[in-house]
């Protein structure tokens, strides 16, 4: 038994698809600002948390004019003496 789609069934399917499509468009226009605010707030909290992590080690406030050296520089005597081969050149006119 072969069944054929009726024209009214086809039109009803197209109408339902269009109604769902436009319903999603309307709802997205209504709820998009709230969704964007939520995403922005979450991103702000995440970045604020990362900022606070970097601020905590510096919580030891120093008095104005106080100097502290965290790390001593390496000896400058250990420079690389072998830089490369020197090539003399002449300008050609």
C-alpha positions as CSV (number, residue, x, y, z in Angstrom):
1,X,0.0,0.0,0.0
2,X,1.4,3.3,-1.1
3,X,0.5,6.4,0.7
4,X,0.8,9.8,-0.8
5,X,1.2,13.1,1.1
6,X,-1.8,15.3,0.9
7,X,-1.5,18.9,0.0
8,X,-3.1,20.0,3.3
9,X,-0.6,17.9,5.3
10,X,2.3,19.5,3.4
11,X,0.9,23.0,3.9
12,X,0.4,22.3,7.6
13,X,4.0,21.1,8.0
14,X,5.3,24.2,6.2
15,X,3.1,26.4,8.4
16,X,4.4,24.7,11.6
17,X,8.0,25.1,10.5
18,X,7.5,28.8,9.8
19,X,5.7,29.4,13.1
20,X,8.5,27.7,15.0
21,X,11.1,29.7,13.1
22,X,9.5,33.0,13.7
23,X,8.7,32.1,17.3
24,X,12.4,31.4,17.9
25,X,13.4,34.7,16.3
26,X,10.9,36.7,18.5
27,X,12.0,34.9,21.7
28,X,15.7,35.4,20.9
29,X,15.1,39.1,20.5
30,X,13.4,39.2,23.8
31,X,15.9,37.0,25.8
32,X,19.1,37.9,24.0
33,X,19.9,41.0,26.1
34,X,19.4,39.0,29.3
35,X,21.6,36.3,28.1
36,X,24.3,38.8,27.0
37,X,24.2,40.4,30.5
38,X,24.5,37.0,32.1
39,X,27.6,36.1,30.0
40,X,29.2,39.5,30.6
41,X,28.7,39.2,34.3
42,X,30.2,35.7,34.4
43,X,33.2,36.9,32.3
44,X,33.7,39.9,34.6
45,X,33.7,37.6,37.7
46,X,36.2,35.3,36.1
47,X,38.5,38.1,35.1
48,X,38.1,39.8,38.5
49,X,39.1,36.5,40.2
50,X,42.2,36.3,38.1
51,X,43.1,39.9,38.9
52,X,42.7,39.3,42.6
53,X,45.1,36.3,42.4
54,X,47.8,38.5,41.0
55,X,47.1,41.3,43.6
56,X,47.4,39.0,46.6
57,X,51.2,38.5,46.4
58,X,51.7,42.2,46.3
59,X,49.6,42.7,49.5
60,X,52.8,43.3,51.4
61,X,52.7,47.0,51.1
62,X,56.1,48.7,51.3
63,X,56.8,52.1,52.7
64,X,57.5,54.9,50.2
65,X,61.2,55.0,49.3
66,X,61.9,51.5,50.6
67,X,64.0,49.4,48.2
68,X,64.0,45.6,47.9
69,X,65.9,43.4,45.5
70,X,64.1,40.1,44.8
71,X,66.8,38.5,42.6
72,X,70.4,39.2,42.0
73,X,71.5,39.5,38.4
74,X,73.8,36.9,36.9
75,X,77.5,37.7,36.4
76,X,78.0,39.6,33.2
77,X,81.5,37.9,32.8
78,X,79.8,34.8,31.4
79,X,79.0,36.5,28.0
80,X,79.3,34.5,24.8
81,X,82.6,35.5,23.3
82,X,82.1,33.4,20.1
83,X,79.7,35.6,18.2
84,X,80.5,34.5,14.7
85,X,82.9,34.9,11.8
86,X,83.7,38.5,10.7
87,X,83.3,39.0,6.9
88,X,84.9,42.1,5.4
89,X,83.1,43.5,2.4
90,X,83.6,46.1,-0.2
91,X,81.0,48.3,-1.9
92,X,80.7,47.8,-5.7
93,X,79.7,50.7,-7.8
